Amino acid sequence: MNALQRHGLLVLRAAGVALLGLLLAVAGSVAATPGGIGGTGIDPGGIGGTGISPGGIGGTGIVAIGPIQRFGSIFVNGGEYELAPQTRYRVDGQAASEQSLHLGDTVSVHAVAGGGRLDALDVRVDHAVIGRVSQIDPSAARLVVLGQTIQLLPTTLLRTENDQPLPLSSLSVGDVVRISALDQGAGHWQALRLVKLPGLAAHQAAPFLLRGRIEAVSADARRVRVNGVWMSLGRPASRTGLAVGAQVVVRGSQGQQGVVIDSLRPLPLVDAPLGARVVLLGYLQRTPQGWESHGLRIEGANAALNGALQSAADKQLAPLVIVGTLRPAQTVEVERVIPNVDAMQFALPSLAGAATPRPAKTGDAASVGGHAAQSLQSMQSGQGVSVPMPSAVSPALPMIILPNLNAPALPVMPAAPQIPAVNVPAVVPPSVTPPSIAPPQVPSVAPPAINTPSVAAPVLPSSPQIPSMPRP
């Protein structure tokens, strides 16, 4: 390589290094621009891994409504909430403890920002249905409990009361179960967690619980219909809140006398100040008053978002996520709609980036992968049934509604430096003519002349003369 060629290569190398540095700088600037987490469209930079913009949290805090996805604190709707010593716990309205929380439980968490994280003030577990199994359809992985249709998915956590994996084949008609689920309306629920409770004899009354809407009241006000099921009122004290259309929590006993109500109370309110941020995972239901979910009224912040709610409700193959602000009359003013999400995986950070999990209760840690897979395998083995995964579990890319949001202008990328042209002299390869080599001459060798000697045949001697003998 001559001097001119070496000079050209050095110039090219220097220009390449400069261009690479410029591209890395621009890439870093673009990466710093807000753009959503995991395709959710929720602004990054949130507190505690929620991805919710901290603006407006302050003292009002944030309310997350959805299933417990992971422990290590607790993760709900992809956000991490610290469980502090002063955190309050309730299960179906009763005081409880942190040990009452399990994977798949549907909870309402009220948290406030502090020290760069979200501290949970209140964690409320709300079960959907508790009662006896009246029907089982193994081929469809479907149960009927207290007149409610319970759909099981491959991700549904089936557990014993001791939190051990439970094969579907272990469930029988008459078993008492406790179910955390998402309300799909019309008495249909999508189960996230099902626990088989200790057995009771068929003649014994079993306690029940049902969340739903009062659809009718008998003329004598002694019976009410909730989610399609007629129930008798037991005590006069239980006759409060009988307005048709009211959302209630019904408790009582289920036995030979039928379904008898002991208490009927309105759904608990969201215990958070007005202005709190709300991240809600569930299904939309149309009522005469408008859209509702988890007992909250859902309204778009503008006409475009109301149209997005209508579109999402028409295509509810899977739950949706709503991000908004808590307003008066238990109303959520919606700012973003994210349809068709996986309830147990939505916006979860990778395990490598999550906090170190606390010592888990039996079955919890493995349920994130191992036990959930074992439950599915038990359904698909001879002990259970094969549960088809609905198309909702593999949704299309979520539609993100960003009202009145102007995308930030990206910095203009400077023109790349011009690389000087280098004239490399043309090198003409020398013409080499291979010498012609005559093939070697093979000398001809005449065969030697061989004179064959003539051999005369030997002359045999004549036979000897025999003398004649005289005759006597």
KEVEX-292476 format. One record per residue: x negated, y negated, z of N, C-alpha, C in turn. Coordinates in steps of 0.02 Angstrom, whole numbers, padded with zeros to 5 digits, always signed. Each point is the difference from the previous one (the first is absolute). Last residue first. Layout:
N
XYZXYZXYZ...
end
This chain:
472
-01141+06226-01831-00032+00065+00016+00018+00054-00049-00023-00262-00055+00048+00050+00023-00036+00063+00017-00099-00255+00020+00005+00062-00045+00050+00046+00030+00012-00267+00030-00025+00060+00034+00008+00059-00046-00031-00281-00034+00042+00059-00013-00034+00060+00032-00017-00256+00088-00032+00053-00043+00046+00059-00010+00066-00263+00032+00000+00062+00040-00030+00056-00043-00033-00277+00000+00015+00061-00040-00006+00062+00045+00067-00256+00086-00055+00047-00015+00024+00062-00037+00114-00248-00025+00001+00056+00047-00054+00050-00017-00031-00259-00053+00038+00057-00026-00006+00058+00049-00011-00255+00080-00043+00055-00029+00044+00057-00024+00083-00257+00002-00001+00058+00043-00045+00054-00032-00006-00271-00019+00007+00062-00041-00008+00059+00046+00096-00256+00060-00055+00048+00005+00015+00063-00041+00083-00251-00060+00025+00058+00037-00057+00052+00002-00049-00259-00013+00013+00058-00043+00021+00059+00041+00027-00271+00037-00025+00062+00033+00016+00058-00045-00030-00285-00009+00030+00060-00031-00031+00062+00031+00039-00249+00116-00049+00048-00031+00036+00059-00029+00085-00254+00020+00014+00065+00029-00047+00050-00032-00014-00269+00041-00010+00054-00049+00010+00067+00034+00089-00264+00047-00021+00063+00031-00006+00053-00054+00008-00286+00033+00010+00058-00045-00029+00062+00033+00109-00220+00129-00062+00033-00024+00016+00060-00043+00157-00220+00014-00011+00063+00036-00062+00036-00027+00030-00267+00003+00012+00058-00044-00013+00064+00038+00082-00251+00082-00051+00052+00013+00017+00060-00044+00053-00283+00019+00024+00065-00022-00057+00051+00007+00050-00230+00149-00040+00033-00052+00027+00068-00018+00133-00220+00084-00017+00067+00026-00041+00036-00054+00042-00271+00064-00001+00052-00053-00022+00067+00030+00136-00211+00124-00065+00035-00009+00007+00054-00054+00147-00226-00004+00000+00064+00035-00064+00039-00014+00008-00267+00005+00012+00056-00047+00000+00065+00038+00065-00249+00084-00046+00056+00014+00017+00056-00047+00040-00282+00033+00025+00062-00032-00053+00054+00008+00049-00213+00170-00042+00028-00054+00030+00064-00027+00149-00203+00102-00034+00060+00022-00041+00030-00056+00065-00256+00048+00013+00052-00050-00037+00063+00022+00102-00235+00119-00050+00054+00006+00018+00055-00050+00053-00273+00064+00020+00056-00042-00056+00052+00000+00064-00179+00202-00044+00015-00057+00026+00061-00038+00163-00171+00133-00040+00060+00013-00043+00017-00061+00085-00242+00081+00011+00048-00054-00043+00061+00013+00114-00201+00154-00057+00045-00005+00015+00051-00054+00088-00261+00072+00017+00067-00026-00064+00040-00009+00035-00195+00186-00024+00015-00068+00018+00071-00020+00142-00156+00163-00046+00057+00006-00024+00018-00070+00119-00217+00127-00016+00030-00065-00052+00054+00010+00194-00111+00162-00070+00022-00003-00010+00035-00067+00184-00183+00127-00013+00052-00050-00074+00014-00003+00135-00086+00222-00039-00020-00059-00012+00058-00047+00215-00034+00158-00061+00040+00000-00041-00018-00062+00188-00144+00147-00018+00028-00065-00067+00037+00005+00178-00028+00207-00058-00031-00034-00015+00036-00065+00250-00009+00092-00061+00038+00013-00058-00033-00037+00212-00139+00091-00022+00039-00058-00065+00036+00016+00173-00052+00198-00047-00035-00045-00022+00047-00056+00238+00010+00128-00064+00035-00002-00046-00035-00048+00204-00096+00154-00020+00011-00069-00069+00032-00001+00176+00039+00203-00053-00046-00024-00020+00019-00070+00250+00049+00081-00066+00029+00008-00053-00049-00025+00249-00051+00105-00041-00003-00061-00069+00028+00014+00232+00076+00127-00058-00046+00004-00040+00004-00064+00267+00044+00007-00063+00037+00007-00058-00050+00002+00250-00045+00086-00044-00016-00056-00066+00036+00011+00263+00037+00084-00071+00008+00018-00041-00013-00062+00251+00019+00046-00031-00066+00003-00073+00003+00020+00105+00230+00040+00036-00060-00021-00043-00062+00008-00039+00267-00036-00036-00055+00032+00033-00065-00021+00033+00285-00003+00035-00063-00012-00037-00055+00038-00055+00259-00102-00016-00049+00051+00033-00065-00019+00016+00282-00050+00013-00066-00026-00009-00051+00056-00128+00248-00022+00053-00040+00030+00007-00067-00034-00073+00232-00120-00032-00056+00033+00053-00047+00028+00090+00238-00021-00038-00042-00046-00031-00056+00039+00046+00226+00132+00034-00056-00032-00044-00033-00051+00025+00229+00135-00052-00024-00045+00028-00059-00040+00136+00098+00159-00063+00003+00036-00058-00022-00044+00231+00019-00074-00014-00061+00037-00069+00001+00032+00105+00182-00121-00041-00046-00040-00018-00062+00037+00041+00223+00142+00038-00042-00046-00046-00048-00037-00058+00248+00094-00017-00071+00013+00040-00042-00048+00068+00251+00096-00022-00040-00058-00014-00071+00021-00021+00230+00143+00036-00063+00001-00022-00042-00059+00010+00273+00075-00037-00050-00038+00041-00063-00004+00017+00172+00210+00022-00008-00069-00045-00050-00033-00052+00174+00212+00045-00055-00012+00021-00001-00073-00144+00167+00092+00036-00020+00061+00050-00055-00013-00150+00092-00166+00057+00043+00012+00039-00019+00062-00132-00198-00109-00017+00071+00010+00062+00041+00010-00001-00240-00023-00010+00032-00064-00017+00074+00007+00033-00141+00190+00062-00001-00038-00007+00040-00065-00188-00027+00135+00047+00046+00033+00067+00000-00036-00166-00148-00073-00017+00069-00017+00048+00049+00032+00023-00227+00054+00020+00012-00069-00015+00072-00020-00071-00065+00210+00074+00001-00002+00024+00014-00070-00229-00029+00032+00022+00064+00025+00076+00005-00001-00099-00203-00060-00010+00050-00052+00023+00068+00023+00006-00169+00155+00050-00015-00051-00007+00050-00057-00158+00012+00169+00064+00029+00020+00055-00017-00049-00221-00083-00049+00002+00073+00010+00069+00026+00016-00036-00240-00029-00016+00041-00059+00016+00073+00012+00063-00164+00157-00013-00045-00055-00016+00039-00063+00032+00107+00210+00059-00010-00040-00011-00048-00057-00161+00055+00172+00000+00045-00058+00060-00011-00044-00018-00125+00198-00055-00017-00044+00001+00044-00062+00169+00042+00166+00004-00065-00031-00055-00011-00051+00037+00198+00149+00032+00000-00066-00003-00066-00035-00028-00004+00258-00003+00062-00038+00037-00007-00066-00096-00223+00092+00043+00051+00029-00001+00061-00044-00214-00162-00003+00068+00009-00024+00038+00050+00041-00206-00184+00041+00014+00072+00007+00073+00013-00016-00082-00211-00123+00001+00020+00071+00007+00076+00003-00118-00123-00213+00064+00022+00029-00007+00017+00074-00140-00185-00140-00010+00068+00025+00063+00024+00034+00028-00180-00194-00029+00003+00067-00008+00073+00021-00007-00050-00261+00047-00007+00055-00037+00003+00066-00093+00030-00225+00004-00069+00023+00046-00010+00058-00035+00214-00102-00067-00025+00015+00002-00071+00027+00197+00109-00079-00019+00021+00067-00069-00026+00019+00149-00141-00171-00034+00064+00000-00021+00017+00071+00214-00153-00023-00071-00004-00017-00031+00069+00001+00262-00050-00059-00046+00023+00052-00072-00011-00021+00219-00050-00119-00050-00051+00020-00047+00023+00055+00195+00168-00039+00000-00068-00027-00053-00044+00032+00070+00239+00042-00066-00018-00026-00005-00073-00022+00200+00120+00085-00053+00018+00047-00070-00020-00023+00202-00046-00132+00010-00026+00068-00059+00014+00046+00004-00043-00265-00006+00060+00041+00000-00023+00074+00126-00142-00202-00065+00012+00033+00003+00067+00037+00160-00164-00152-00023+00068-00011-00071+00013+00027+00056-00260-00026+00043+00060-00003-00039+00064-00005-00024-00259+00096-00046+00051-00028+00039+00066-00002+00037-00287+00035+00032+00066-00003-00048+00048-00034+00003-00262+00134-00030+00049-00046+00038+00066+00006+00076-00192+00117-00049-00034-00043-00031+00047-00051+00237-00025+00172-00049+00041-00036-00044-00044-00044+00141-00021+00236-00005-00038-00063-00059+00029-00039+00165+00107+00197-00068-00005-00026+00002-00037-00066+00169+00011+00232-00008-00001-00073-00074-00006-00017+00146-00008+00214-00035+00061-00017-00007+00008-00076+00086-00201+00104+00049+00053-00014-00033+00063-00025-00159-00209-00026+00057+00012+00045+00045+00056-00025-00246+00027-00085+00043-00059+00004+00058+00014+00047-00263+00100-00079+00061+00011+00039+00037-00066+00008-00161+00076-00212+00000-00038+00063+00066+00010+00036-00146+00162-00190+00037-00062+00006-00006-00032+00068-00042+00232-00175-00039-00047+00039+00038-00065+00002+00046+00278-00061+00023-00070-00003-00043-00041+00047+00002+00256-00136-00028-00042+00052+00023-00071-00013+00109+00258-00066-00032-00061-00022-00028-00037+00061+00065+00278-00068+00009-00061+00040-00034-00060-00033+00079+00180-00170-00039+00007+00061+00009-00064+00040+00116+00022-00198-00023+00069-00001-00038+00017+00064+00160-00199-00087-00030+00023+00062-00016+00074-00003+00094-00188-00155-00051+00049-00018-00034+00028+00062+00170-00171+00006+00026+00043-00053-00048+00057-00017-00059-00168+00158+00053+00043+00027+00028+00047-00052-00160-00163-00063-00030+00051+00041+00052+00048+00028+00075-00186-00123-00035+00047-00044-00031+00057+00041+00102-00176+00118+00051+00039-00037-00034+00053-00043-00139-00151+00110+00031+00046+00048+00051+00044-00035-00097-00171-00125-00048+00054+00011+00027+00051+00050+00125-00195-00040+00002+00044-00058-00048+00058+00007-00006-00163+00163+00063+00036+00006+00010+00047-00059-00184-00142-00007-00010+00055+00047+00064+00038+00014+00009-00189-00140-00042+00050-00032-00010+00060+00046+00116-00191+00079+00041+00041-00044-00041+00055-00033-00093-00082+00234+00026-00037-00058+00039+00049-00044-00088+00072+00206-00014-00071+00011+00025-00043-00058+00117+00238+00071-00057-00027-00036-00009-00074+00014+00110+00187+00169+00017-00051-00049-00064-00025-00033+00114+00198+00184-00056-00014-00045+00023-00050-00053+00065+00095+00268+00026-00025-00064-00059-00023-00042-00008+00199+00191-00015-00070-00016+00032-00019-00067-00002+00225+00100+00043-00045+00039-00013-00074-00012-00114+00174-00122-00018+00005+00070+00040-00049+00043+00045-00066-00230-00047+00054+00011-00021-00002+00072+00184-00122-00203-00022+00013+00069-00051+00057-00001+00152-00194-00171-00048+00055+00008-00021+00006+00073+00239-00107-00036-00061-00005-00040-00045+00060+00012+00225-00035+00091-00037-00059+00020-00063-00010-00042+00143+00192-00026+00038-00060-00018-00036-00065+00017-00161+00200-00047+00058-00007+00045+00040-00060-00023-00219+00175-00085+00047-00054-00016+00059+00002+00048-00267+00081+00027+00069+00023-00001+00045-00060-00012-00281+00088-00020+00051-00052+00001+00069+00032-00004-00234+00110+00108+00045-00002-00057+00049-00058+00008-00260+00012+00106+00063+00037+00004+00038-00003-00065-00203-00136+00154+00000+00055-00048+00064+00040+00009-00113-00263+00064+00051+00052+00011-00005+00052-00055-00114-00228+00129-00019+00048-00051+00042+00063+00012-00003-00279+00080+00031+00066+00001-00028+00041-00058-00053-00239+00166-00008+00035-00064+00029+00071+00008+00091-00213+00145-00049+00054-00001-00004+00031-00069+00156-00174+00068-00061-00020-00034-00053+00054+00000+00175-00002+00197+00013-00020-00069-00065-00027-00031-00031+00176+00198+00025-00069-00011+00014-00012-00074+00027+00245+00111-00055-00043-00021+00029-00070-00013+00097+00249+00033-00021-00041+00057-00061-00040-00018+00218+00116-00132-00072-00009-00006-00022-00049+00054+00220+00143+00049-00024-00055-00041-00076+00002-00005+00173+00217+00035-00042-00050+00035-00026-00052-00049+00236+00124-00040-00071+00011-00011-00041-00052+00036+00236+00049+00107-00027-00028-00062-00074+00019-00007+00158+00168+00135-00029-00066+00009-00026-00026-00068+00141+00204+00146-00002-00026-00068-00023-00072+00005+00024+00249+00156-00015-00071-00005-00005-00020-00073+00081+00215+00062-00009-00026+00068-00015-00075-00002+00131+00185-00176-00044-00057+00010-00002-00019+00074+00045+00241-00139+00030-00047+00047-00051-00055+00016+00062+00216-00177-00050-00052+00010+00033-00055+00042+00085+00258+00020-00013-00045-00056-00055-00050+00019+00074+00182+00138+00052-00051-00001-00008-00049-00058-00159+00173+00048+00062+00031-00022+00058-00049-00004-00227-00122-00012+00013+00067+00026+00065+00028-00027-00176-00227+00030+00026+00038-00056+00009+00073+00023-00030-00272+00108-00013+00072+00004+00037+00034-00057-00105-00264+00021+00052+00041+00031-00021+00072+00002-00052-00271-00114-00026+00055+00041+00059+00039+00029-00066-00200-00204+00050+00040+00034-00034+00057+00037-00049-00256-00115-00033+00061+00022+00050+00037+00043+00045-00191-00209+00000+00022+00070-00046+00059+00010+00109-00214-00170-00052+00051+00002-00013+00017+00074+00233-00100-00124-00055-00010+00046-00049+00058-00004+00209-00011-00121-00057-00032-00033-00059-00011+00046+00242+00009+00104-00019+00037-00060-00056-00039-00036+00039-00013+00266+00016-00034-00062-00025+00041-00059-00012+00038+00250+00034+00045-00047+00016-00033-00067-00115-00052+00236-00032-00006-00066+00031+00044-00052+00050+00082+00240-00021-00067-00018-00034+00002-00068+00091+00187+00139+00041-00027-00054-00020-00071-00020-00078+00156+00182-00035+00009-00063+00037-00032-00058+00079+00009+00228-00057-00045-00004-00036+00005-00067+00182+00145+00062+00022-00066-00023-00059-00048-00008-00049+00260-00034+00018-00044+00055+00024-00068-00027-00036+00175-00164+00008+00033+00063+00025-00046+00055+00032+00015-00278-00026-00043+00053+00013+00033+00067-00034+00123-00249+00047-00020+00053-00035-00043+00051-00048+00036-00276-00022+00015+00068+00052-00026+00050-00057+00055-00286+00048-00023+00051-00024+00024+00069-00145-00054-00233+00016+00049+00052+00048-00030+00050-00108-00116-00191+00041+00054-00025+00021+00052+00050-00130-00199+00057-00036+00036-00053+00038+00063-00023+00124-00082+00192-00067-00029-00011-00036+00043-00051+00261-00047+00115-00038+00036-00052-00065-00038-00012+00180+00028+00223-00032-00043-00049-00037+00044-00051+00210+00005+00209-00048+00034-00043-00030-00051-00049+00163-00060+00160-00033+00053+00038-00052+00038-00041+00168-00186-00052-00068-00021+00021-00034+00052+00044+00216+00006-00123+00001-00003+00073-00068-00018+00029+00027+00022-00236+00051-00048+00022+00003-00006+00075-00235+00066-00111+00068+00028+00000+00049-00051+00029-00225-00064-00135+00021+00011+00070+00072+00025-00003-00234-00023-00179+00072-00002+00013+00012+00011+00075-00220-00027-00093+00037-00004-00063+00075-00004+00011-00252-00051+00128+00069+00018+00013+00040-00012-00064-00265+00061+00004+00047-00055-00005+00071+00025+00014-00255+00096+00090+00041-00007-00060+00047-00059+00005-00174+00190+00139+00000-00070-00020+00040-00007-00064-00008+00192+00211+00009-00017-00071+00000-00075-00008-00037+00229+00185-00010-00071-00013+00007-00011-00074+00054+00204+00210-00010-00023-00069-00011-00076+00000+00000+00245+00171+00001-00072-00008-00010-00019-00073+00117+00230+00077-00066-00027-00015+00005-00075-00007+00145+00216+00125+00003-00063-00035-00071-00027-00009+00064+00266+00017-00020-00058+00038+00003-00063-00043+00043+00226-00076+00057-00025+00038-00017-00063+00041-00165+00119-00134+00052-00028-00044+00058-00030+00039-00244+00001+00111+00049+00050-00021+00055-00033-00040-00243-00107-00003+00058+00002+00045+00048+00053-00027-00284-00068-00034+00065+00026-00019+00052-00003+00056-00212-00173-00045+00015+00065+00032+00072+00021-00013-00095-00156-00188+00004-00006+00073+00016+00069+00031-00122-00095-00238+00048+00049+00027-00003-00003+00076-00060-00193-00193-00024+00037+00059+00057+00046+00023-00089-00161-00226+00054+00039+00030-00029+00043+00056-00059-00228-00177-00022+00045+00053+00062+00035+00028+00021-00132-00192-00072-00010+00006-00028+00048+00052+00237-00009-00166-00034+00015+00062-00075-00012-00005+00227-00107-00115-00063+00030-00022-00044+00010+00061+00283-00019-00037-00061-00023+00032-00060+00037-00030+00289-00061-00028-00058+00035-00025-00063-00032+00030+00236-00077+00022-00013+00060+00040-00058+00042-00025+00067-00213-00098+00051+00051-00012-00016+00065+00036-00215-00148-00019+00070-00019-00008+00045+00060-00012-00240-00006+00052+00013-00011-00071+00072-00019-00014-00191-00002+00216+00071+00001-00019+00007-00016-00074-00209+00119+00137+00019-00062-00033+00070+00007-00027-00121+00133+00221+00015+00000-00071+00016-00070-00024-00058+00189+00217-00017-00068-00021+00006-00002-00076+00110+00179+00191-00024-00018-00066-00015-00075-00004+00053+00239+00160-00006-00073+00006-00037-00024-00062+00157+00236+00073-00058-00033-00029+00004-00075+00012+00108+00264+00068+00005-00072+00014-00065-00032-00024+00133+00236-00086-00057-00031+00032+00012-00075+00010+00152+00143-00121+00011-00003+00072-00058-00030+00038-00043+00119-00231+00062-00035+00015+00012+00005+00075-00252+00016-00068+00062+00039-00009+00060-00045+00014-00294+00003-00047+00062-00036+00015+00060+00042-00016-00227+00065-00046+00014+00007+00072+00064-00038+00020-00100-00001-00222+00037+00062+00012+00018+00009+00074-00137-00180-00078+00071-00012-00013+00041+00062+00015-00229-00041+00133+00022+00020-00067+00075-00012-00008-00174-00134+00162+00061+00040+00000+00017+00021-00071-00221-00104+00170+00033+00008-00065+00057+00050+00002-00054-00132+00224-00035+00050-00041+00036+00006-00067+00055-00137+00207-00036-00031-00056-00043+00049-00037+00164+00037+00180-00070-00006+00022-00045-00026-00056+00228+00044-00042-00001-00053+00051-00070-00010+00028+00006+00088-00246+00034+00023+00060-00002-00058+00051-00008-00045-00272-00036+00012+00062+00045+00033+00053-00043-00102-00273+00044+00046+00037-00038+00022+00062-00016-00210-00191-00034+00036+00054+00051+00040+00039-00007-00087-00267+00037-00002+00063-00037+00042+00052-00061-00024-00236-00036-00039+00050+00036-00004+00066+00093+00111-00193-00062+00034+00018-00040-00037+00053+00259-00042+00011-00050-00007-00052-00062+00040+00018+00285-00007+00066-00070+00010+00019-00044-00007-00061+00259-00094+00077-00044+00026-00053-00071+00005+00026+00261-00007+00105-00070-00015+00015-00042+00033-00054+00270-00081+00054-00043+00039-00045-00072-00023+00010+00216-00006+00180-00047-00038-00040-00043+00047-00043+00168+00064+00171+00032-00026-00060-00045-00041-00045-00084+00108+00195+00051-00048+00021+00033-00033-00060-00182+00128-00091+00000-00009+00073+00049-00055+00017-00101+00165-00216+00056-00041+00021+00001+00000+00076-00204+00044-00201+00038+00019+00060+00061-00045+00006-00199+00088-00197+00049-00048+00022+00038+00028+00060-00161+00085-00185-00032-00029+00059+00044-00055+00029+00049+00153-00186-00005-00072-00011-00035-00035+00058+00032+00236+00003-00022-00013-00069-00009-00074-00014+00088+00081+00212-00073+00007-00008-00023-00018-00070+00206-00076+00154-00007+00019-00070-00074+00007-00014+00177-00011+00227-00069+00000-00025+00002+00024-00073+00178-00102+00216-00012+00033-00064-00075-00005-00018+00081-00078+00209+00060+00036-00019-00008+00036-00067-00153-00102+00223-00001+00014-00072+00063+00041-00017-00016-00177+00212-00005+00069-00022-00001+00005-00076-00094-00226+00123+00060+00041+00003-00014+00071-00024-00089-00274-00018-00014+00055+00046+00063+00042+00004-00113-00214-00165+00051+00050+00015-00028+00049+00051-00123-00200-00057+00058-00008-00043+00057+00045+00022-00203-00123+00151+00017+00061-00036+00065-00010-00039-00189-00176+00097+00072+00008-00013+00011+00063-00041-00195-00143+00164+00013+00059-00042+00075+00008-00007-00174-00216+00060+00066+00031+00011+00009+00058-00049-00191-00182+00120+00007+00054-00049+00064+00038+00016-00134-00252+00062+00056+00045+00011+00001+00050-00057-00178-00155+00020+00036-00017+00062+00052+00052+00017-00239+00006-00150+00071+00019+00005+00028-00020+00067-00207-00111-00145+00015+00036+00061+00075+00013+00004-00195-00057-00199+00071-00005+00018+00013+00044+00060-00234-00141-00082+00036+00063-00006+00073-00013+00016-00182-00163+00023-00012+00032-00065+00035+00066-00008+00026-00137+00198-00068+00025-00006-00013+00037-00064+00245-00030+00027-00044-00019+00054-00069+00030-00008+00282-00016-00097-00071-00004-00017-00040-00022+00060+00234+00144+00012-00024-00068-00008-00075+00002-00014+00237+00175-00019-00069-00013+00018-00017-00073-00011+00205+00208+00003-00008-00073+00002-00070-00014+00027+00134+00222-00122-00057-00027+00039+00002-00076-00004+00157+00236-00043+00001-00072-00010-00053-00029+00047+00039+00262-00117-00009-00047+00055+00011-00071-00024+00019+00286-00057+00018-00065-00026+00001-00050+00059-00149+00234-00026+00053-00035+00036+00014-00068-00033-00179+00147-00070+00064+00006-00033+00057-00031+00037-00208+00071+00142-00002-00011-00071+00070+00010-00030-00003-00068+00254-00023+00056-00041-00001-00021-00073+00033-00091+00282-00007-00016-00070-00029+00060-00038+00032-00017+00241+00063+00015-00034-00004-00013-00074-00175-00050+00161+00002+00071-00018+00064+00021-00034-00033-00220+00090-00036+00009-00062+00001+00073-00023+00204-00065+00152-00072-00013+00005-00032+00011-00068+00264-00076+00098-00042+00057-00016-00073-00021+00007+00286-00075+00037-00070-00015+00012-00042+00063-00010+00230-00028-00135-00023+00018+00066-00075-00015+00007+00132-00029-00205+00024-00045+00051-00023+00014+00070-00071+00128-00192+00073-00001-00002+00029-00040+00058-00234+00002+00040+00023+00053-00046+00075+00003+00005-00218-00184+00064+00069+00024+00009+00015+00053-00052-00218-00161+00122+00023+00054-00044+00072+00018+00018-00207-00213+00029+00061+00033+00024+00023+00051-00052-00252-00119+00068+00049+00016-00052+00059+00038+00031-00209-00078+00110+00064-00033+00013+00053+00015-00052-00228+00086-00014+00030+00024+00063+00069-00031+00014-00066+00017-00256-00033-00028+00059+00033+00027+00064-00029+00059-00273+00043+00017+00057-00037-00021+00063-00013-00087-00271-00034+00022+00061+00051+00013+00055+00023+00014-00275+00024-00036+00059-00031+00030+00062-00019-00009-00293-00024+00029+00062+00020-00045+00058+00107+00051-00264-00030-00046+00048-00020+00035+00064+00118+00104-00188-00067-00018-00020-00035-00047+00047+00220+00088+00041+00002-00036-00064-00068-00025-00021-00029+00078+00227+00069-00002-00024+00001-00043-00063-00180+00124+00193+00007-00030-00066+00073+00007-00021-00142-00008+00250+00048+00033-00044+00003-00039-00065-00209+00053+00174+00057-00045+00005+00056+00035-00038-00103+00134-00040-00064-00034+00004+00021-00072+00009+00155+00195-00128-00021-00026+00065-00072-00024-00004+00209+00018-00194-00064+00024+00025-00011-00028+00069+00206-00032-00121-00037+00035-00051-00065+00032+00026+00261-00082+00084-00070+00002+00023-00039+00043-00049+00222-00127-00091-00026+00058+00036-00071-00011+00026+00167-00213-00025-00016+00056-00044-00028+00058+00041+00022-00279+00023+00051+00051+00007-00013+00055-00051-00119-00233+00127-00008+00054-00048+00050+00054+00015-00053-00278+00057+00041+00059+00015-00010+00050-00056-00139-00229+00115+00020+00040-00058+00039+00060+00024-00062-00265+00108-00021+00069-00009+00026+00031-00064+00010-00224+00130+00061+00036-00019-00015+00073-00013-00168-00167+00054+00035+00027+00058+00062+00039-00018-00169-00021-00195-00004-00039+00061+00034+00033+00058+00020+00022-00256+00009+00049+00054-00002-00036+00066-00032-00111-00215+00068+00005+00026+00009+00051+00054-00204+00030-00163+00037-00062+00005+00070+00011+00026-00165+00173-00050+00011-00021+00069+00038-00065+00006+00022+00195-00194-00034-00063+00011+00015-00025+00070-00002+00259-00058+00047-00056+00002-00038-00064+00015-00097+00222-00005+00004-00031-00065+00050-00056-00003-00079+00154+00184+00069+00002-00026+00003-00026-00071-00193+00023+00161+00008+00045-00057+00069+00001-00028-00078-00143+00182+00008+00070+00021+00012+00047-00058+00046-00240-00067-00026+00016+00066+00012+00074+00014-00038-00118-00252+00047+00003+00055-00034+00023+00064-00082-00031-00235-00022-00044+00053+00046+00001+00059+00091+00045-00252-00052+00027+00043-00018-00049+00054+00247+00023-00122-00062-00038+00001-00051+00034+00045+00182+00138-00134-00001-00038+00062-00067-00033+00006+00068+00152-00176+00017-00069-00012+00003-00041+00063-00057+00241-00052+00061-00018+00035+00022-00070-00014-00200+00133-00076+00057-00007-00045+00063-00020+00035-00211+00022+00116+00026+00066-00023+00059-00005-00045-00043-00224+00098-00034+00058+00029+00033+00063-00027-00029-00277-00089+00041+00055+00022-00041+00059+00023-00083-00219-00079+00030+00039-00054+00039+00059+00023-00169-00241+00052+00054+00043+00024+00031+00037-00057-00258-00072-00012+00064-00029-00014+00056+00045+00024-00237+00052+00002+00022-00038+00058+00068-00032-00010-00112+00121-00173+00020+00047+00053+00025-00037+00061-00090-00126-00181+00066+00028-00016+00024+00047+00054-00216-00090+00022+00050-00053+00007+00069+00025-00014-00182+00146-00031+00012-00013+00071+00052-00053+00011-00070+00045-00220+00040+00056+00026+00015-00011+00074-00144-00153-00107+00070-00011-00020+00044+00056+00027-00230+00020+00039+00027-00058+00037+00072-00012-00017-00117+00167-00117+00013+00021+00069+00029-00058+00041-00070-00043-00222+00061+00041+00001+00017+00022+00071-00202-00121-00033+00059-00042-00011+00064+00040+00003-00205+00116+00013+00013-00039+00061+00061-00044-00007-00073+00119-00189+00028+00045+00050+00015-00037+00065-00110-00118-00174+00070+00013-00016+00033+00045+00051-00232-00041+00020+00038-00061+00013+00074+00011-00013-00148+00175-00054+00005-00009+00073+00042-00061+00017-00049+00038-00228+00047+00050+00026+00009-00007+00075-00161-00134-00110+00068-00022-00015+00052+00048+00027-00228+00058+00021+00016-00057+00043+00071-00024-00013-00083+00172-00138+00009+00024+00068+00020-00058+00047-00057-00049-00226+00065+00035+00005+00013+00023+00071-00209-00097-00045+00054-00050-00004+00068+00032+00007-00188+00142-00009+00002-00038+00063+00055-00052+00000-00041+00122-00199+00032+00042+00051+00003-00036+00067-00113-00108-00179+00072+00005-00012+00036+00041+00053-00236-00013+00005+00030-00064+00019+00077+00002-00009-00128+00185-00074+00003-00002+00073+00033-00065+00024-00038+00023-00231+00053+00045+00023+00006-00001+00076-00175-00122-00098+00064-00030-00016+00058+00043+00024-00224+00081+00020+00015-00054+00048+00067-00031-00014-00028+00253-00082-00043-00058-00004+00024-00053+00049+00011+00280+00003+00043-00060+00000-00045-00062+00000
end
